Amino acid sequence: MQQKPHLLLISDSQSLNVNIAARFVLDQQQYSYDLILDPTPEEITLLRKRPELVVLLPCERKEEIFDTLLLKFHKPKILVVGEDRLDEYAPYLHRGAAGYLYHREISTRLCSSIESIRTVSLLVNRHLKHTLYTSVRPADESGRKLRKLATELTELDKKILRLMNANPGVPYRLIAAKLSISVETVKKRTGSIVRRAGLSNRVELQLHMQELCG
């Protein structure tokens, strides 16, 4: 039987209901964890042991703490728990969150989310992914533009997109290594596709892989 990971929970004393719900679920499933309440980014930098997985619950200075974790540890796996809001979710996806969970789903999906993150690189709530997709889904004319672009992509473009589609959030340097090309080439080709598709950034590109990859 696979051993459960030791978790690091980060929360604040104001989010009492969410805090209690998460701890109750983890205690029921016999997870071990350390809990840090109301941390400052400076306190995060003083952590000595790398956590196997971080559950970032609602807390003050949440984005700053998230960024500090990224700087402190190499590719930490962070499950962000937050609101059902596109403007909150997108920045965490773009900066490398391993997963995002609605706080109202803690009692039903927290443990399954943790286990999923251990085996895949990115976990996105299915409903949230649909909401994100439909919120930026192109109109018919733009959809035709994307499908036309798909027929004009070079073989290198297609290889880059396939790697992004198979592993959402994969760093440019890993794509470059896999294809034996430079990071600058990956960035340049990705930027070109984003512009030609009429999209704003890589987050939107990720949501339109179906039109571009077929």
N, C-alpha and C positions, 0 to 999 in steps of 0.2 A: 504493500500500500504506500502510495506516494506521500511523503511528509509534507505537511502544510507549511506555508511560508510564515516567517515571523514578520509582522507588519509594523509599519510606523503610521500612526494616526495623528493627523494635525487638525486641530479645531480651535474654537474659542468658547469662552464661557457664555456668550450670548446665544449661541446656536444650541441651546440645551436639548431640544427635542430631537434634532438630527443626531447630536452627539450620543444621546442615550440609545436611540434606535440602532445606530451602527454598532455600539458596544454590546448591546443585547444580542444582536444577530451573530456577531463574532464569538461571543461567549457561548452561545448555544451550539455553535459548530466547532467549539474548542480550538479556535485560533489563538495564538499568542501574539501579543502586540504591545508596543510602547505608545503611550499617549502624550502628546505635547499640546498644552493649552496656551492660547494667546502668545505664540512665539513671535519674536522679531526676526528679521532676516539675519541679523548678527548671531542670534542663538542657533539658527540653522547651520551657519558656517562652522560652528563649534562641534557639531556632531562628528563623532569619530568613526562609528560603525556604519557601513553602507547598508541601508535597509534593502531587503529583497523586493519589497513593494511598498509604495507610499499611498495611503488613502487620504487625499486632501479634501477635508470637509469644509463647509462654509466657515470662513474666518476673515478677520480684518487683515488687510494688505495681502490678500490671497494671491494676486498675480505676482507680486514682488517675491513672496515666499516660493512660488512655483519656479520663477526664474532663478532664485538662489539655489534651489535643489538641482536645477539643470547645470549650474556652474560648479556646485560642490561635488556632485557625483557624475561619473561617466554614464550617460544614457540611463538614468534612473527610470524605473517603471512607475508611473504616477497615474493613479485613478482619481480623476477630479469629480467631485460630487457637487452639483450645483442646480441652477434653475433651468426650466424649460425655455431657454432663451437663446436665439441664434447669436446675438451679439456677445453673449458670455462664452458660448461654446467655441466659436470659430478661432479666437486667438489661441486657445489651448491646443486645438488640433494643429494649427499652423506651427506652433512652437514645439510640438513633439509629445503631447500627452499620450499615454498608452491607452487611455479610455476615458469616457465621460458618462456619468450616470445621473439621472434625475434624483434629487433627494427624496422624492416621494416613492422611489422604487427601492430604497435601501432594504426594506424588510423582505422583498421578493427576489431581488437580483444582485445584491451586494456580493454574496459568496460566489455565485456563478460568474460574475464579472471578474472577480479576483482570479479564479481558476482559468478563465478564458485568456486573461492577460498573460498568464504564465506560459501559454502555449502559442499565442499569436502576438504580433507586434502592435496591433491596433484594435481596440474594441469600440465600436460605435453603436449606441442604442439604435435599433432598427427604425423605430418611429422617428427618432431625431434625425437619422440619416435621410429618411423620406421627407421630413419637414425641410431640412437643409436643401435637399435636391430640388423639391418643388418650388422653394423660395427663389432659387436662382435659375430654374429651368427655363430655357429659351423659348420664345414664342415660335410659331411654326416657321417663320422666315429665318430666324436665327438657328432653329433646329436644322433646317436645310443647309445653312451655311456650315454648320459643324459636320454634317454628313458629307458635304462636298469636300471640306478640308481633309476628312479622313481618307479620301481617295487620292489626295495630293501629298500625303506625308511620305517622307523618305523612309527607307528601311531602318535607318538609325533612329529617326523619330519614333517609329513604331516600337522598336526595341526598348527605348527609354520609357514610353508610355506603358508598355506591358509590365515592366519592372515596377513602375509606380502603381499600377492597377493591382498587381499581385501583393504588394507590400506598401499600403498607404502610409505616408509619412517617412518613407525610406530616405535617408540623407543623400544628397547629391554625390558625395564622395564614394558611397557604396555602389551607386549606379555606375559611376565612372570606373571604379575598380572592376566591376563585373563585365563591363563592355570594353575595357582596356582603352579608355579615352580620358581626356582631362576633365577635371571638375568644371572648368570654364566652358568647355564644349557642352556639357550637360546643361549648365545654367543658360547658355546662349540658345540652345535648341528648345529648351522648355519655355523660355521667355518668348521666343518666336511663335511657338504654338499658342501660347496664351494670348498674344496680341492678335494673331490671325483668326483665332476663334472668337475674338471680341469679348474675352473674359477679363477679370480684374487681377487674378492671382492664382497661385497653385492650388489653394483650397477649392476655388470654383472649378479649376481644371480637374481636380480629383473627382468632383461630383458629376462630371460629364464624360467619364471614361467610357460609358456604354456607347455613346454616339461616336466617339473617336476610335475605340478599339473594336467595336462590333460585338 
